[in-house]
Structures are given as C-alpha cells and as structure tokens.
Amino acid sequence: MKLGKLQEVDIRKVWTHEQYDFSKWLSAEENIQELGNTLNLSLTDVETEKFVGSYRCDILCRDEITGKVVLIENQLEQTNHDHLGKILTYASGLDASVVVWVVTSARDEHASAIEWLNKHTDDSISFFLIEIHAYRIGDSEPAPQFKIIEQPNDFIKTVMRVAQNKGMNESQRYRLEFWTQFNDIIEQRGKPFNKRKATTDHWYSIAVGSSECQISIDLVNKNHKIRVGLWISDNKDRFDYMLQHKEEIEAAIGFPLLWQRLDNKKSSLICTYINGLDFKAQGNYPELMNEAIDIVIKMRDALQYYIRAEL
C-alpha cells in the first residue's frame, strides 16, 4: 500500500491576514470547538474584536461549564514581547480567567514566561500557549492542528490553593485523587468528552451544548454511590417536555432513570446511581470510572435532541 507524505504548509498561505482571515476562521463554531477540545474547555458566546480601552483583543468567549471568561489572542508569527504584554493588559481589562495565546512559533523565553505565570498564580487563572500548524498530504486541503506548548498544571494549582487554605481534609484529598485518576481514564479512552480540571469538589461537570443543561458526576461516598445525572437549570418546562418522552429516552439509554422535578428548587434532575464507591477501597475505581463514562455518553447522546428542541 502506498502512503502519502505529510507536509507542513506555510500558515500565511492558509490565512493571509491575522484579523480578517485567521480570527474570522477561528471564531466559527466548528473551529472554536476544535480549539476548545484541545484546551478541554467548552467555548461559547464568542465575540471578536472586543475593545479594551483603546486596544482590542481578537476573541473573547466563555467556558460553558464554569462560566469563566476566556481571552484568545492570535499572532500569526513568532512570539514577541509586545504580544506578551498585550495578553496581560487584555486579561486584566476584561477580567479573563483563561488566557490563550495562539502563535505560529513560540520562543523559549516566552514559553518560560507562560510557564512562570502558571506556576505563580492560583487556579483562578490559567495561561495557555498554543502553536497553530497546517499540514497536507499531496494535493489535499490543508488541515489545521493546534499544539499545546504550555498549559497550567491543574493538579499542582489545586494543591497550592488548598494548602493556602490550611490544607486538605481527608475527603478533599480522596476526591482530588479520584478526579485525577478519572481524567487519566478519559485520556485512555480517547476523550469521549472534554475532561475538566481535577478538583477537591464532589462533582464533575460535562457540557452538553446548552448553557441551560449539563451532565454532572457526583461522588456520594457516605452512601457508597456515584450519581450521574442531567441538571436542568431554572426551566421546569424543559423537564416536563423530557418527562413526556420518558419511555423513548429510557429505551435509547437502555436503563430506567430517576426523574426529579424538584418543585422547591430552580433546577431539575434526571439521574441514575452506580453502587460500590468507597474512598478507602479503591481497587474498583477503573470499573466505576468506566461505567460513569459509559453512562455520560449514553445520556448525552439520548438527551441531545430534547436538550436542543424548541419549546
């Protein structure tokens, strides 16, 4: 079998102008989603050319799960001091929690600067340095590829944050260990959904393409259970609509669900439970984690139509 040869394409031959070509391309839904997949973020509410005083940043958006403001600064050339200063100015002016610097080539000194920023800031802000490349095989259309040069070490940042708050208690330590291992399993399975930062929280949220809904995996160690469910925020009509299609949804998922309208709360919940969680007996962690991932995928796929449907 004859194989083609992968050839790198000059970025400026793909996108001639940084603002009018590249930023416009990147802000399109499928492309910003691809960058989000690289960063393990679900990027939404995209704005371009957002003014910061007399300056303007390239792209401003939001992480669907955390609500954090994400600043993206594009530089279709090698990194320089000018753009490093710009990203800090824009981040402070727009109160960004995630800063993404996209370049064609990262100088060692600027990669070191981003690494230093991540090491010396807590987990309330994250810095990414990303290279954009393009490749083709033969006469094929050029295919873009994002390459992470620097990114935050979320495990270290979480430990630093907790240490500043007088250390982790036992439950926090167990949860951080669980989510760190859970993220490893997600990677091993080819990232069926974007992984989130490992934290000491008892929940782990997964985006489903709507700010109104999200899937959450919750650790309920005192009951030795893991809950996997879809939370619907402040929309009882959406829950009622899904409940009307309960049989179709459960048939598609393959098992019954618990339907909790929660009339005394703003949110509603559709969920199921996995038995066997014990922070002090971790031998079954891979089995539990894989089962949780399987349920997330089934729920996401089966509920997608009902999440997006107009009421």
N, C-alpha and C positions, 0 to 999 in steps of 0.2 A: 504494500500500500504506500502510495506517495503522499508525503505530508508537506504542508505549506510551511513557509518560514515566517516567523513573527518579526515584523519590522516596526520600529518606533517612528512615529510621524511628528514632524515639527508642529508644535502646538499652534504657532502663529499661522500655519497653513490651514488649520482647522477653524480657529477663531481669530480673525484678523484684529478685531477691536475688543479690548477688555470689557468695556461697559456695554456697548451695543450688541456685541456678539456673545461673549462668554457669559457675562452676568445674566443676559436675557435667556440664554440656553439653560444655565444652572437653575434659574428661578422657576422653570417649567416643572409641573408636578412630578413627572416620572424621573426627572434628573435630580431634583432636590430630595426626592425619596431615596434615590441611589446613594447620594451623599449621606443622608440620614442613616441608611443601613450600615455604611462604613463607620459612622460615629456611634452606632447603637442609640440613635435618637429618632423620634417620630416627628419630623419637621412639618409645621403647618403655619397658616396665617402669614404667608410670605409677602414681604414688601420689598421693593427695590428703590435704590437711591434715596435712602432715609437721611434727612438733614440732621446734623449735629452742629449747632451754631452755624458758622459759615461753611462748614465742611459737610460731606455726605458720605455715608457708608454704602457699600454695594448692596448687601442684602440683610434684612432683619426678619427673623421669624421666631417661632415659639415651639418648644418641645411639648407635644400633645399630652404626655403623661404628667410631667412635673409643672408645666406652665412656665418654665424658665425661658427668659429672653435669650435668643441665640443670634449672635452677630457674626456675619460672614464677610470677610474682606478678601477680595480677589486681586492677585498680582501675577499677570502673565509674563513673568520674568523671574530672575533670581531674587531672593530676599534681600532687602536693604534696611538700613536704619530708619529711613523715612516711614516705611510702612509699619515697622515695629512700633514706632511712636504713634502712628495713626490708630492701630488697633487698640492701644491703651486709651487713647483720647476718646475714641468712639465708644469703647466699653464703659468708660466712666460716665460719658454724656447720656448714654441710653440705658444705663443700669443693667448691662448684659451679664448673665450668669455663665454663659458659654461663649467662648471666642474661638472662631475658626478662621485660620489664615491659610488660604489656598494659593499655592505658588507653583511655578514650573520647576524650580530648583531651590533647595534650602541650603544656605551656607551653614557651616558647622557652628559658627559663633551665634547665629540666630536660633538654630536648633537648641543650643545650650541655654540661650536666654529663655526660650519657652519651657524647657525642662526646669530651669531655675524657678520660673514663675509658678509652675505646678507644685514644686516642692515646698515653696514658701507661702502658699495660700491654702486656705482650708477648702472643704468640699462644697462651699457655696459658690465657687467659681472654678471653671475648667478652661484650659487652653489647649487647642489642637493646632498642629502644624501639618498641613496636608499638601502633598505634591500631586499635580494633575498631569497625567501622561495619556498619550493616544497611540494605538497600535493598529496595524492592518496585516492581513495575510494576502499576499498577491495584490489583486485589484479590488479587494473588499473595501467597504466603507470603513473609515477609521472608528475604532472603538475606544471610548474613554476609560481610564482607570484611575481611581483615587488611591493614593498610597500614604499611609499614616507614617509620619516622621517622628512626631512627638505627640503624646497624649497623657492625660492625668493618670496616675496610679491610684485608682479609687479605693483599693484596699488600704493603702498607706494613709490616704487622706481621711478615711473613716476612722481609722485607729487614732490618728492625730486629733481629730475632732473630739472623740470620746475621751481621750487622755486629758484634753484641756478641760473637760467637764468632770474631772476627778475619776476617770476610769470607767471601764465597762463592768456591769454586773454580770452574773452568770448567764442569765437569759440572753442578754445582748451579745455576749461572746458566742453562744451557741447559734444564735440567728445569723450573725456575721459569717460564721463557719459554714452554715447551711447554704446561704445565698452565694458564697464564693464557690463552693463545690457545684451548686446548681448552674452557675454561669459556665463552669467548665463542661458540664454535660450539654448545655445548649451549643457550645462551640463544637463539641464532638459530633453533634447531630446536624451540623451544617447550618446552624442559626435559623431554625424554622420561624423564629420571630426575633426582634431586636432584644438583646439582653439589656438589663438595667444595671445600674451600679449596685454592687453588694453593700448592704447597709445593716444596721442593727435593728431595723424595723421588722415587725412581724408580717408585713405584706410585701408583695412584689407585683407591680402593675404592668400590664401589657396593652399597648394601643390596638384599637380595632378600627381606626379610620374615622372616628367621630369623637368630638370633644364631649359629647353627651354620655358616652358609654366607655367603659373599659373593663377588661378582664383582670381579676386580682387573684393571686395565690396567697392564701393566708395560713400562717402556722399557728395552730391551736394546740400547743404542746400539753397543756393541762388536761385536755380531753384526748390526747394522743391521735389527733386528726390533722389533716391538711384540707382546707376548703378551697375549691376552685369555683369562681363564680363571675357572672357578668353583673356589674353595678350600673344602674341607670340613674343618672343624676337629675333630680327635680323634674321628672316627666312621667307621671302616672299613666298618661295616655299611651306612651310608648310601651310600658309594661303591660297594660291591658291589651294592646294590639298583639304583642307577642303571646300573651296568655291565650288569646283566641286561636292561636296556631300551635298550641302546646303539643298536640299529637304529631303534627308534621315535624316540629323541631326535635322532639324526643326520638322520633323514628330516624331522623337524619343523624343524630348524635349516637344513638344506639343504647341509651340507658335513660331511666327516669331522672328528672331534676326536681329540686325543691324550689317552689315558686313563692317568693315572699314579697308581697306588695309594700309592706311596712308603712301603713297608713299614718303612723305617728311620726314618720321621718320624711325628709325630702327625697331620699334615694330609695330605690327598689333593688331586689337581688334575685337572681336566678342562679342556683348553685348545686354542687354535689360535694361529697366528702370522700376523702381517702383515709382509711384507717392505718395505724401502725407507726405513727410518728413518735419518736422518743429521743430527745436530745442526748440522753446518756447511753443509748444503744443504737449506734449509727451504722450498723452493718447492712441495713436495708435501705440506706439513703439512695443509692443508684436506682433501685427499683421504684421507690417512692417518687423520685425526681422525674424519671422517665414516664411514669404514669401521669404525673401532673402535666408534663409537656404534652402528652398524647391528648389529654382532656382539653387543654387550652386550644390545641389545633382543631379538635372536633367542634368545640363550642364556637370558636371564631368562624369556621367555615359554615357551620349550620345556621348561625345567627346573623351572618353578614347582610343578607337581603333584608331582614327585619330591622336591623340597625339603621340602614340607609333609606328604607322606604319612607315616602312622604305620607304623613298622616292627614 
